[in-house]
Amino acid sequence: MNEGYDYIIVGAGSAGCVLANRLSADPNTRVLLLEAGGKDDWIWFHIPVGYLFAIGNPRADWMFETDPIPGLNNRRLNYPRGKVIGGSSAINAMIYMRGQAADYDGWRQLGLTGWGWDDVKPLFLKHQDHIEPGEHHGAGGEWRVEHPRMRWDVLDAFADAAETLGIAKTADFNTGDNTGVGYFQVNQKMGRRWSTARGFLKPALHRPNLTLETRAMVDHVVMQNKRAVGVAWYREPRKGLGSRGEPEHHVSRAARCVILAAGAVQSPKLLELSGIGQGARLQKLGVPVVHDAPGVGESLQDHLQLRPIYKVTGVPTLNEQYAKIWNRPFMAFDYALRRRGPMTMAPSQMGAFTKSNDRHATPNLQFHIQPLSLPKFGEAMHAFPAMTISVCNLRPDSRGSIHAISPDPEHKPSIQPNYLDTESDRITAVESIRLVRRLTEQPALARYHPEEFLPGAQLTSDDDLAKAAGDIGTTIFHPVGTAKMGTKSDKLAVVDERLRVIGVENLRVVDASVMPRITSGNTNSPTIMIAEKGAQMILDDVKA
């Protein structure tokens, strides 16, 4: 082995950037951060509306695809994940959302000590830099949170319609109770995207004890007698005119621990390529079994968003504004001069949380309302004025899986989310579409003559709407749970409450894959909280 470090972090995404910052704060430790993507040296990583160009672009996106999904009428879905420093925080919706207090109290009730709301709320505040600090928001941290810099009449009308149906208006979804309707808070600073690379990583890169390697593809974690001792990785030579040479191969040693922070797709795959996973599956791959862990890659949870689209009249939307080519220079000018206008937009500016029925104690639905429409992210917007009223089931019962299907680290894994796999999820999907229709019938929106474009007003029966949910449903980019936390009694648990991989030494997973249950909202900021807590636990264990 060459190149010795105290800590090796695999993945410079949302969690990895936080870990690198916190673990390298001690000048007496050496930290290596490995990122398979490149640096964020592309303009669309920084202009908020750049998600339209980054998602589906191999420069920014891993370009994953699911297996055919039975619950979605055997459709395959693109499964975007950020491939750049900052990870998915460099291409996501920028929505700052913690979830509900009950989410974390539920984790604690599973036997995961230290993960209740009272335990994790201080961590959210610790790294926050909120434009309006107070009881529920911190100041001076690395994670910038501001209000959106543009409003739309059609979104304000949606809020009025929701209020008519008893969904009260709120200015803050992050108090522990996210009930209500209002504008999302966003991870931006003065109209620019604020990724974890900008907030956590770049301020730490001046430290001589932190080494960042980009375009560094990890082959596997090096194990000796069920102990992680290092990481084997390589860098392909740059492509282009005059390029030549073989891949650079490295084996870097970790004196204290190896930390997988590659995300809910890549971390379980790396565990399997390192010999940790279901024994029979690894044998079929030709990977020597180091530790038989049946939960690796299982327990995948994701928020399935249903995307009803309504044509509207008499109100501006981004569709027709962007379609006018002569209007685009004015958008660019407004952004350059004032950092305002459509180029500051998150994909969804307004949200709402409510219950699909009275059987739920807290909201089980989240709406993302958009003054635009498009067939899918990565494709052009429709030419007609429209709004999208996306709705997702916050607590799906369906469980999927992600597994390596080749020992080649560059081979993409099998992703099977199993959306709408349970009767309860199908019922919630039908209730969701019916609630969207009730909202559009309220006077506040009815004056804009909403016409249902998708799934289609002719679909009225429960069976029709359940099938329609399979036709219009897609990921909202929140995969979690594939290396979930759990107690020794949980056969599918991969890590313990201190994020240590069960059954091996000196190996941890610290990212969204450890969530035992998905949070009730967008998952990026909860992932950052997990990294904050994971770093503290690692440092505490070293002291002990």
Salt bridges, closest charged atoms under 4 A:
GLU3 OE1 - HIS250 ND1 3.25
ASP6 OD1 - ARG256 NE 3.85
ASP40 OD2 - HIS46 NE2 4.00
ASP40 OD1 - LYS202 NZ 2.91
ASP41 OD1 - ARG59 NH2 3.88
GLU65 OE1 - ARG76 NH1 3.97
ASP105 OD1 - ARG108 NH2 2.91
ASP119 OD2 - ARG108 NH1 3.56
ASP129 OD2 - ARG144 NH1 3.19
GLU132 OE1 - HIS147 NE2 3.38
GLU135 OE1 - HIS136 NE2 3.74
GLU142 OE2 - ARG22 NH1 2.95
GLU146 OE2 - ARG144 NE 2.97
ASP156 OD1 - ARG151 NH2 3.33
ASP160 OD1 - LYS169 NZ 2.55
GLU163 OE1 - LYS169 NZ 3.74
ASP172 OD2 - HIS137 NE2 2.67
GLU213 OE1 - ARG235 NH2 2.34
ASP219 OD1 - HIS220 ND1 2.47
GLU248 OE1 - ARG235 NH1 2.90
GLU248 OE1 - HIS250 NE2 3.49
GLU272 OE2 - HIS403 ND1 2.65
GLU298 OE2 - HIS403 NE2 2.65
ASP334 OD1 - ARG338 NE 2.69
GLU379 OE2 - LYS376 NZ 3.72
GLU423 OE1 - ARG426 NH2 3.03
GLU452 OE2 - ARG437 NH2 2.94
ASP462 OD1 - ARG434 NH2 2.69
ASP471 OD2 - LYS467 NZ 3.35
ASP490 OD2 - LYS484 NZ 2.96
ASP496 OD2 - ARG500 NE 2.85
GLU505 OE1 - ARG227 NH1 2.73
GLU532 OE2 - ARG22 NE 2.69
GLU532 OE2 - LYS126 NZ 3.33
GLU532 OE1 - HIS127 ND1 2.88
ASP541 OD1 - ARG498 NH2 2.92
ASP541 OD2 - ARG508 NH2 2.64
